[in-house]
Amino acid sequence: MPRTARLHCPGGVFHLVSRFVRDEWLLDRAGAREAYLQALAEAAARSSTTVLAYCLMSSHVHLVVVQGEAPLERFTKSLHGSFARWLNGSRSTRAKGPVFAGRPRTTLVEEETYLTQLVRYVHNNPVRARVVRSARNSTWSSHGAYIGRVPAPDWLHVGYVLERFGRDPRRAAERFDAFVEEGRSEPRRPELSGALDTTEAAAVRRTVGDAHRVSDGVLGGEALVARVRRDTTRVEAALSSRGTERRAGAVGRPTLREVIDAVLEHRGLSALELEEAPRSRRVASAKKLATWMWVHEYAGRQIEVARALELDTSVVSRHYGDALVSADEHDQEAAAVLAVLARRRRPRARKATAPDEDGLPVRYHVDLSET
């Protein structure tokens, strides 16, 4: 079964829950929490993702973020890859092999209705686990930065939430602290814990069909769910019927063969070298770039690349994961490959993305890069 796709919503608020393999208490190891926060700071600096809140538990991590223009996958790959390398390379941790139990569980959250509730719930995780008596006493959540007990790092945007509690920063922090304290006895809420699996969310997951199942939950009212469902349906229809690229306004993507040939020309390689020296560094690097171009630029599927290059799907997945880590470099090369394609192909007319029947442009669609 193909991996499920992610919702792609620039400006959308997402709740990410990442669990460690076998629910091991990896963050209890010496220096692990400090290393995770350092990796989080670096990942936030390298991406357009905005971090609103966090809580580091022993066996899992909660993050509340606002997605930027880039897919969330780029942010989480950078974050988790960096932390896994630290954990596996540290003598004191003695950890080897996989660190995370799969991809983070993500939920698209209706901001006006659920954002403050979600941040309160995340900050009270150590209270529900009976690690501390109050969120004020937690060292490893963002609550201390929210209430001014510790300085907020540059990458943590506390004002995004605090402005909802008043214009004066001091008063807003006091009101937010009282709001969180009011929720300290709140029982576990599946919809806020990352375990959302309602009928509405399942319907959204199934919207785009068997080929591209959406793995995210949606936490919001009927209007939000309906909007996401309508937008993802329209994007899937466009991809299926017209070969529309994921990026708004572009139609008529090249074939995978054309993309591979353009990459070879850009890298100064021949099709013969691709076949006779498949394991050389130059050829492997070209395959990685071709994977990035097809999956990221044209919303193609990894299995298509695997078939075209006669590779195992796990190899293609690794190629794409490596490309995400060095995404900026690949974006620069992508421009050069696109120039090669432009010379090879007759330009096709471009059509503007049509607004929906309610006059609104498509906002929610599917990030097909992982399928």
C-alpha positions, 0 to 999 in steps of 0.5 A: 500500500502506498504511503499516505500523502500530507495536507499542504496548507501554507499558513495553517496551524498543525499539531505534530506528535512524534513518538520514539521507536518502541516508546522508549524514553530516549529524551531521559538520556543525558543531554538529549532534551538540550540536543532536541531543542538545538535541533529544533532551533536549527530546523526552524531557522532553515525552514519557513515553519513557525514554532508556536509551542512545544513539550518534550516528554520522555517518550514523545514530543508535541509541537504546535507550528504554523506551516510556511510555504515549504511542506512540513515534511522538509521541517520534520525531516531536518529536525528528526534527522539532526536529532537522530544523528546526535543520539546515534553518535553520542557515546553517553546515549549508546543508541543505534538504529531507528529513533522515531516510530514513523512519521509524526502524527499531524493534525490541521487545527482550526486556529480561531476555535482550537489554537489556545485550547491546544497550546494549553493542552500541550503545556499541561502534558507534564501535569497529566503525566504527574511529572510536575504539579503545575505547567509553571514548574515544567522545564521542558515545555514552552510554558516558561517562555510564555509567562516570562520565567525564562527568555523566549528563544528567537525561534519560538513565537509566543506572541502569536498566541499571547496576543489573544490574551491582551495587548499588554505583554505582561497582562497577556502572559498573566492571563495565559498562565491563569488559562493554563492553570484552569486546564490542569485537571482537564482529562485526556482529550483525543482530539488534542492529543494527536489521536484524532480519528473522527468520522469527519477526519476519516472522510477527509483522508479518503477524499483524494482516493486510493492512490493518494490517501491523506494521513492528516486529521482535521480538527475544526468545524464542519465548514473547515472540514468541508472546505478541505474536502472540496479543495483536495477533491479539486486538486486531485481531479486536476492532477488526474485529468490534466496532469496539473502540477502541484504548484498553482497555475502550472499545467502540462508537466513534462514526462518523467523521461524528459525530466531524467534526460534534462537532469543528465544533460545538466550534469553532463551525463549520458544515458549509457553512463546511467546504465553502465555505472549505476553505483557511481557517485555522479550517477547516484547524485543525478538520480537523487536530483531526478527524484527531487525534480519529479516528486517535488517540482511535478508532484510525481510519485516515488514509485514511478521514479523507481520503475523508470530508474529500475531502483528499489522503492526504499532507495528512491525514498532514501534519495528523496529524504536526502534531497530534503535535507539539502533542499536549498541546494536542490532548489537551486539546481532545479532552476537549471534543470527547468531551463534545460527542459524549457529549451527541449520542450515547446512552451505550453500555455499557462492557465491561472488557477480558477477560484472555487465556486464561492470565489475563494482560491484553493488553499488546502491541497495535498502534498504528494511528495511522500506517495 
